[in-house]
Amino acid sequence: MTLPYPNIPPDIISFGPFHLRWYGVMYLVGYFVGYRLALARIRRGIGVLTQKELDALIPYLSSGC
């Protein structure tokens, strides 16, 4: 017995040439959740970065460099 593979379309919303896709939304959710978790660790005093360093690191990570 096998589980059928779900047939989920990649687009959430399409407006002409603009397509909002599931994987793009998941990247945003991942960055947001990761930032919030890192910030919580910093506030509890168990993070290795300061909040200023984390804020400087996030744009670098999200740019794909």
MODELLER restraints for C-alpha pairs under 7 A, 6 or more apart:
rsr = mdl.restraints
at = mdl.atoms
rsr.add(forms.Gaussian(group=physical.xy_distance, feature=features.Distance(at['CA:10:A'], at['CA:21:A']), mean=5.51, stdev=0.5))
rsr.add(forms.Gaussian(group=physical.xy_distance, feature=features.Distance(at['CA:10:A'], at['CA:22:A']), mean=5.91, stdev=0.5))
rsr.add(forms.Gaussian(group=physical.xy_distance, feature=features.Distance(at['CA:11:A'], at['CA:19:A']), mean=6.20, stdev=0.5))
rsr.add(forms.Gaussian(group=physical.xy_distance, feature=features.Distance(at['CA:11:A'], at['CA:20:A']), mean=5.72, stdev=0.5))
rsr.add(forms.Gaussian(group=physical.xy_distance, feature=features.Distance(at['CA:11:A'], at['CA:21:A']), mean=4.36, stdev=0.5))
rsr.add(forms.Gaussian(group=physical.xy_distance, feature=features.Distance(at['CA:11:A'], at['CA:22:A']), mean=6.36, stdev=0.5))
rsr.add(forms.Gaussian(group=physical.xy_distance, feature=features.Distance(at['CA:12:A'], at['CA:20:A']), mean=5.53, stdev=0.5))
rsr.add(forms.Gaussian(group=physical.xy_distance, feature=features.Distance(at['CA:12:A'], at['CA:21:A']), mean=5.38, stdev=0.5))
rsr.add(forms.Gaussian(group=physical.xy_distance, feature=features.Distance(at['CA:12:A'], at['CA:22:A']), mean=6.29, stdev=0.5))
rsr.add(forms.Gaussian(group=physical.xy_distance, feature=features.Distance(at['CA:13:A'], at['CA:19:A']), mean=5.96, stdev=0.5))
rsr.add(forms.Gaussian(group=physical.xy_distance, feature=features.Distance(at['CA:13:A'], at['CA:20:A']), mean=5.26, stdev=0.5))
rsr.add(forms.Gaussian(group=physical.xy_distance, feature=features.Distance(at['CA:14:A'], at['CA:20:A']), mean=6.36, stdev=0.5))
rsr.add(forms.Gaussian(group=physical.xy_distance, feature=features.Distance(at['CA:38:A'], at['CA:47:A']), mean=7.00, stdev=0.5))
rsr.add(forms.Gaussian(group=physical.xy_distance, feature=features.Distance(at['CA:39:A'], at['CA:51:A']), mean=6.82, stdev=0.5))
rsr.add(forms.Gaussian(group=physical.xy_distance, feature=features.Distance(at['CA:41:A'], at['CA:47:A']), mean=4.95, stdev=0.5))
rsr.add(forms.Gaussian(group=physical.xy_distance, feature=features.Distance(at['CA:42:A'], at['CA:49:A']), mean=6.90, stdev=0.5))
rsr.add(forms.Gaussian(group=physical.xy_distance, feature=features.Distance(at['CA:42:A'], at['CA:50:A']), mean=6.51, stdev=0.5))
rsr.add(forms.Gaussian(group=physical.xy_distance, feature=features.Distance(at['CA:42:A'], at['CA:51:A']), mean=6.78, stdev=0.5))
